[in-house]
Amino acid sequence: MTDDSAYMIMGSQKFITNQIEKKMPDKMLGLVWGTTSFDFGPDEYGLVINRGKKKLVFPFTKNELIEDYGSTKWKNRLLTRVND
């Protein structure tokens, strides 16, 4: 993975995490990003949200996180996923 794509992935993950925390500040118990859990492929990243005894897992592809990074299209795509 190039330094640029690693930077973009981390930036995307931070953006998504911040948006979720804004949307549900009092309902969140924990957010964890990972690649090795839940049998994700090499270009998949999982966001695990722990809410009480529930564990919600949302997969994101590398492409989804870095395509058009920083643009309005990128922001809207990630906000749509967060709002779903």
ZILIN-V824563 format. One record per residue. PHI is phi as a letter, one per 30 degrees, with the letter a starting at -180 (none if undefined). PSI is psi in whole degrees, -180 to 180 (NA if undefined). D_FIRST is the distance of its C-alpha to the first C-alpha in Angstrom with 1 decimal. Layout:
BEGIN
PHI_PSI_D_FIRST + PHI_PSI_D_FIRST
END
This chain:
BEGIN
none_133_0.0 + d_160_3.8 + e_-38_6.6 + d_-45_8.2 + d_-35_6.4 + d_-42_6.5 + d_-45_10.0 + d_-40_10.9 + d_-46_10.3 + d_-39_12.4 + d_-40_14.8 + d_-44_15.4 + d_-41_16.0 + d_-42_18.4 + e_-49_20.1 + d_-46_20.7 + e_-46_21.9 + d_-41_24.2 + d_-41_25.7 + d_-42_26.5 + d_-36_28.1 + d_-40_30.1 + d_-37_31.2 + b_61_32.3 + d_-33_32.8 + c_-3_35.6 + c_-6_34.4 + c_137_31.0 + c_-28_30.9 + a_142_27.2 + b_134_23.7 + b_131_20.8 + c_140_17.2 + a_165_15.7 + b_-19_13.7 + c_-21_15.9 + d_158_19.3 + i_26_21.1 + h_43_19.4 + d_147_16.4 + d_178_14.3 + d_-25_10.6 + c_30_9.9 + b_144_12.8 + b_138_13.6 + c_136_17.2 + c_120_19.5 + c_123_22.5 + c_121_25.7 + c_118_28.6 + b_100_31.9 + i_-127_34.8 + c_-3_34.7 + d_143_32.5 + b_114_28.8 + c_132_27.1 + b_126_23.6 + b_117_21.8 + d_144_18.7 + b_139_16.3 + d_158_13.8 + e_-44_10.4 + e_-44_12.4 + d_-35_15.3 + d_-30_13.6 + c_-17_12.0 + d_128_14.6 + h_34_17.1 + e_129_15.7 + i_-8_18.8 + d_169_21.3 + d_-39_24.3 + d_-44_23.1 + d_-49_19.9 + d_-46_22.3 + d_-39_24.8 + d_-46_22.5 + d_-37_21.3 + d_-36_24.9 + d_-43_26.2 + d_-42_24.1 + d_-42_25.3 + d_-23_28.8 + d_NA_28.9
END
